[in-house]
Every structure is written in structure tokens, then in C-alpha cells.
Amino acid sequence: MPTSITTPDHAHQLSIDQLREDLKIDIKTGLSADEASRRYEEFGPNALQETKQESWLAILGRQFTGVIVYILAAAAGISFFLGETVEGFAIIAVLLINAITGFVLEWNARQSMEALRKMDTTPARVLRDGRVREISSEEVTIGDVLIVEAGDVVASDANIFEANQLQIDESALTGESLPVEKNTDIAAADAPLGDQHNRLFKGTPVTSGNGKAIVTGIGQKTELGKIATMVEEAKRTATPLEAKLDSLAKVLIWVTVGLAALFLVVGLIRKEEPLRLVETALALAIAAIPEGMSVVATIALAYGMLRLAEKKVIVKRLSAVETLGGTNVIFTDKTGTLTQNRIEVNTIQLPEQKAEVDVDAKAKKLAVVEGDENITEAALFDQLIHVAVLCNNADYDLVGEEEKEVGDPVEVSLLKFAWGAGFNPDEIIKEFPREGEKAFSSDTRIMGTLHKTPGNKESAPYFVAVKGAAEEVLERCTSVDENLRKSQYEISEKMAADGLRTLAFAYREVSEKPGDDFADKDLIYVGLIGFLDPPRTEVTPALEACREAGIKVIMVTGDHPATALTIASKVKLIEAGEEIVLTGKDLKPLKELSEADKKKLMEARVFARVSPAQKLDMIELYQEHGDIVGMTGDGVNDAPALKKSDIGIAMGLRGTQVAAETADMVLKDDSFSSIVAAIAQGRVIFENIRKFVLFLLSCNLSEIFVVTFAGFLNVGTPLLPLQILFINIVTDVFPALALGVGRENGELMKQPPRDPKTPILSNRDWRIVAFYALAITISVLGAYIVGIKYWGLTEQEGNNLTFYALSFAQIMHVFNLHSEKAFFVNEITRNRYIWYAIVLCMLILVVTYYVPFLSQVLSIQPMRGPELILIAIAGIFPVVLIQLVQAVGLLKRR
């Protein structure tokens, strides 16, 4: 019976000998077919667990949740119970319109785990029974000897026991811009993922070299699998808008219950007819509920979604549009978000000259950004170009506007550097035909190439080009004095500390063809080149806009601390004196943090070598603090945090499919400035929502006051339930919709974010609502009383008068919602949709009077001229009154 084995924990700390013993594996022959089959049965397939995808029924069902929806459903039920079927069906129609709109717009946002599984379908090569076998990646099991080479995608997590110039692109997992060089050295116990150079990780592509490794983790036990689990377990909380609308609805429930109960009690004390009391109480309930609010909110958000799409921002969840406007903290990844996710020559250091440069290979330009502007005229600069081009195995071609790159990204950047400096690498390579190569290895840490010189000149027919680690190259430069060697090495260390990847360059000319050690001695030192993933040019002004808008931006990356700090400084994410970077080692689990620890974390702006789990903890810390958190990212490692944040923002061009499908919104142009535009639109949306909520509630409250005050004054029933419902659904909704699609307001981005803890309507807003409602009530109820008491109108004629007067007053009320000082020229009068809505509502009112079916359903009676005069006065008077009060300063605009 084979001895049972267990998957190792902390595999990066284990030696190959220990792994061989623990996993019962011979690395020369690999597993036997029988043992591999047994382990497959024991540990299962090397695949990520499938999660049940959200069905279309579930998406549709979600549209019928929320307090307002429940209230409307209850109102429909009561209507049917009382035999008021028209009211019941009208309310159901509102629910269906809202649900269908939300369903259509959210249909594509339902597969976040599928992308993770798509990374899991590549073939793998393993050693079985002493022979190399190609198998499905799902068949790879614990203890397999995995064989990888350039072009492969790693099939599982594994410990390396043989590496030949092996480099892996781990940017999707760690955020590391450059490919990571792998070796067999045991990593430190506390080494983060990005520093575990003796490990391979599932789903990462091999960029160069080859190697062999022992499989230590498969499926859900891999780092990729752990992230998949975190994506699945990360819970989406209700967005701020959803929560605020539900809170508002709960207030309306109590208002409805309270007023209906009060009206019933007073009516029973007066010994009024019970059925009449119930009907009036139902009218109050319908009046208290803004039936159109959920529809208007949905359409306003959908309109915002469409406008953002024009700005290359794809929003997948409706409520995410508004959430953007309230975002006051943004966690941003570095690689691909703040940077261009490509390597370029950044700094040139000759023995006596230094400059920071900006390379544009397409335009064949090289600009000195800082330092010695004459560096390109130095003789050693030309020699540096020649060495960089000749000691190089990459290929770079520019065909029209399309760049074709093959090979190591650093070597590609050297070819771009040559093009930018005005040289043609193809001509240099042709002039110096290659005769030999000494490949880079982890032992020598240099690469050398041997070439014939142009014309094979007699004095020096051979040219040697060398590049590599600074200390190794300088050691081989015999002509360099000790002071220069020491100073250049210190400069290379300083460049590395500043986050640059540094290579040294040297050459020699020889009179006869050298032996295999041609790159190991008598070199002439040329200089150093520092490489960096350059920042995106549009990031700095976008960060400045965030700062002006009161939004805190925090970099959270898996990359090296020095690199993170350098980029943060270059894009002006941090100011002088803020050069503090915390690493994953500095971060305790959230549950273990003291208040002092939390304060320290919330003061920092740059975090490096951070794991996906730590990103989740930091987002939760800010959310517990009451902040609305946005998270940007493009890698697999960002997916859990994108889902956990209030608003997940994925990069669409360079981002992984996992990130794009997990996030709430995707930037098609990967531009951080698009985030600022989206936030501006989100703030506009919230302000529009606040306006139409003010409008709807003041209209609904006026209906409540009209019915209630008429009851208390014992002057009859001025409005029927169906008339109230008609006003709420038709004549209220269209002006509210027009308010919901208002234009941008540039002033909003010059203000700090609103407090996420505050509701949609503040106490001051409620006072405004009450005043607006009272102004409309006084006008409409006054017209009703004048008509009944003094003009001798019947109760039915008075009812008609109230219906049309209230409808007209509410339509005109939209002009009270402007925030600018001028009444005739403001954001309301400039909004063409307001005028469309007014014309449409007026036409609908005319139709209700002249179409027999509608006039019968709404109990409309013929009216005379004097009644029309009263309706006009009742509609215009509230606007005049409110504007006068605002003009004298008794009621301030927002």
C-alpha cells in the first residue's frame, strides 16, 4: 500500500531534498503512471472549483427586491383586495417597468469565475516513468516533475530544482512589472509572493529560459486558486444608493402608517362611514409612496451609464454610477494603472555624465528630461548604443504605427532606446556580424557576444559586447580604477534603491579571435542604464483633480517598495515629506490591529509587496471607517479586492479578463483620467437624484396634505385614490425624469465628497420638502375651498378642480428645483428635457379630459371657464411664493 502524502505548507521554505522525501518523488524519473493515477484520485484534478453562475432568473428576481418595491407590492395587494383593480394593475406596471429596465442593463454582469477557469486549460509537460509526457493541465498532480520553457503557461504551483535563464511574468499575480528571474535558492520565511524566486505559480507565463520543478500545489490549493476562493467569498454589500433609497422608503412607511392611522382614528371618532375612511386611508397610502421614484432612479442611472460609455467607461451595475460620485477613497494598483506596463530606458549613467531620458522609438526621438543635456554627444554614448544593440537577442520592428516586439522586455527596450537616439539597430547588427555568444546565467550574471568589426579592420577585427549586473561587469573592467569602480557601483545601488532595474555595459576590441572566456576579462567600462515602467502621462493631472475633489488616492501594489515609491513620486501621488512606503510585512491581519495601527495605516499613501488578502483587509478597514472605497486594478491578484470594494474599476486594455468580469466598471482606455470623469458624472447623478427625490417627495407630501387637511376641515374628499396614483405615475414621473438626466455641473468636482453617512435628504432638505408641499397645498386646497364654498361647485366638480390644479402645480413645481441664482436662466431652464416633459404632461392632461375612457376611469366631469382660471392660479401661485421666499433669503438654495 503506497504511503500517503500531504501537500506542503510554506513550500517556499523547503529544500528540494526535503520535498523529495516528503512527496516520495525521484526527480530523475518522476512519478510512475500508477502512482500519478493514485494521487489524482486522492487529490483530485488540477482545476479550480466551478461556482454556480447567477442565472437570468436570479438577475431578474433581484430587480424585485428593495423596500420601495415591497411597499408598492403591498399597495397593489390592498388595491386588489378592495376591488380597485385599475390601481392594482397600474402599480404592477410600475414594478415591471423598473424590473425590466434593470434586468436588461445588468444581463452581462454575471461571470466573474469563468475567466479564472479559462486560465486553466493549457497543456503541461511532466516527467512520468523517466520520460517526458504532455498531459492536460487538469491531470497534473502533487509530486509531478513539471517541465517549463519559454512560451508555456505554468500549470501548477511548484518548487524549482533546475533553472536555466528562467524568467516568469508574474504581473497578473503580484503587480511586478518586469519578468522575475527564478533560481533554486530557498526563499526567506517571511518572503512575500513576489520574492519567492524558487517557486512557480499557476497561470503565469514563462517569458524566457527553461526549468524543472516539483509540483506542490494544484487546483484550489494554488495561489491562483486561493484568489479564486477570495473572489467567491468576497461579499458585495448594498451600494450606498441602494441603502439610502431603502432608508428613505422606511421613513415613508412610517409616514404612511402614521397618517393613515391618524386619519382612521379621527374619522371613527367623528363616526364617519368606515368604507369611506378606508378608501381615504388608501388614498393617503398611495399619496405617501412615490411610485415613480424607483423607475426614475433606474432610468437616471441608465442615462448616466450611457453617458459614461461615451467616455470609454463601461458600467456593469446601475447603482455603481451613483456610487462613483460618493467615492472618497481610491485604492489603485501601480502596474498598468499608474504606469504603462512596459519597460523603457529611464536613466543613463556614463562615468562622468548622467541623465534621465524619455524615449520615443516611433518618432525616433530621445529627450533629456533631467541631467546632462549633452550626454548624447559623448563618445561613450555611441559605444553604449552599440553594446546595447549587439549584446541583445530581442527583435523590434515598427511597421507603420504597429510595433512588433519579440524577446525579453528589457532587451526590447534597449532596441527602442537605440531607435530613439537616432541609430538603426538593424544596420549595426549587419555591420557587426555575430561570431559567438556567452549566455546569461545566474552564476556569472553577465551576457556577452562576440562580433566581427566593420571591414574586419586589422588592428581590432573582433568586438566584444557585454552587459550584466554592475558588480560583475565592473569586476571584469581591468582599466577602471578602484575609485571609479566603487562610485559606479554605489550609483547602481542608488538607482536600484530608487526602483530602477540596472544593467552595466562594457566592451573590448581584440586583434585575434578570443576563446570561450572572451567576456570575462580586459573589458572597457561604458556605463549604466536604469529601466523603469514609465508612468502614464495623464495620471498626474487626474490625481490633481482627485485632490481638488477631496478624494484620497492610495497605491496598493505587489511590486518592489522602491519601485512603488518612485512611481508615486513621479506621478505626484505623494508630496515631499510623504516618502513612506509600507510593505506586506508591516501589515497585521485586520482583527489584530490596534487603534494606533489603524491610524498609521490610514496615514500611509503607498503600500508595496501587498497580498490579495491584505488588499481585502485594507478596503474593509476604510469601509469600517465609513468611507466609500473604489479599487482599480488589472491583475488576477486584484480580483478579490475589486469585488469587495464599493466600486471595482478594472482596466479594459491591459487588464485580465478576471479583473474585468469581477469589477463593477471597466475602463476601455485604461486611463486613470477616465476615473475622474466617471466620478464627476457620478456626482452629477447623485445631485440629480437628490433633486428629483426632492421634487417627488414634495409633490407626494402635497397630496397627503391636501387629503388630510380636507378631512380634518371636513370639506369632503378632494382627490380619489386612482387620481393620486395617476398623478404620481404620469404627471410627476416625466418632470422627475427630466431632472434625473440633467447636464454636468463643473462646480461639483471642486467640492469635497459628500459624507457617505448622510442620507439622500438632509434635515434641511426635509424642511425644504415640507415648505414646498405646504406652498402647493395652500394653493390647491385654497382653490378647492373657493370652488366649493363660494362658486357653488359640486363635490365631483371640486374633485376635478383639485385633480387638474394639483397636476398643474406639480408640473410647474419643477422650476423651483434650480440651484443657480437666476430664475429664468439656470440648469433647469437650460435642460431641454424639462420642456419636453412639461409639454408631454400638459398633453396628457388634455387627453384625460377629452378621451371618454380615461375621463370615465378618473371620474372627470365637464368644467367651465372659471374653473380653468382657478386651476391656472393654483398652479402658478406656489412657484411665485417659493421664489419670493428664496429671494428674501428665508429659504436658501442648495
Secondary structure, 3 states (H helix, E strand, C coil): CCCCCCCCCCHHHCCHHHHHHHHCCCCCCCECHHHHHHHHHHHCCCCCCCCCCCCHHHHHHHCCCCHHHHHHHHHHHHHHHCCCHHHHHHHHHHHHHHHHHHHHHHCCCCCCCHHHHHCCCCEEEEEECCEEEEEEHHHCCCCCEEEEECCCECCCEEEEEEEEEEEECCHHHHCCCCCEECCCCCCCCCCCHHHCCCEECCCCEEEEEEEEEEEEECHHHCHHHHHHHHHHHCCCCCCHHHHHHHHHHHHHHHHHHHHHHHHHHHHHHCCCCHHHHHHHHHHHHHHHCCCCHHHHHHHHHHHHHHHHHHCCEEECCHHHHHHHHHCCEEEECCCCCCECCCCEEEEEECCCCEEEEEEECCCCEEEEEEECCCHHHCHHHHHHHHHHHHCCCCEEEEECCEEEEECCHHHHHHHHHHHHCCCCHHHHHHHCCEEEEECCCCCCCEEEEEEECHHHCCCCCEEEEEEECHHHHHHCCCCCCHHHHHHHHHHHHHHHHCCCEEEEEEEEEECCCCCCCCCCCCCEEEEEEEEECCECCCHHHHHHHHHHCCCEEEEECCCCHHHHHHHHHHCCCCCCCCCCEEEHHHCCCHHHCCHHHHHHHHHCCEEECCCHHHHHHHHHHHHHCCCCEEEEECCHHHHHHHHHCCEEEEECCCCCHHHHHHCCEEECCCCHHHHHHHHHHHHHHHHHHHHHHHHHHHHHHHHHHHHHHHHHHCCCCCCCHHHHHHHHHHHCHHHHHHHHCCCCCHHHHHCCCCCCCCCCCCHHHHHHHHHHHHHHHHHHHHHHHHHHHHCCCCHHHHHHHHHHHHHHHHHHHHHHHCCCCCCCCCCCCCCHHHHHHHHHHHHHHHHHHHCHHHHHHCCCCCCCHHHHHHHHHHHHHHHHHHHHHHHCCCCCCC
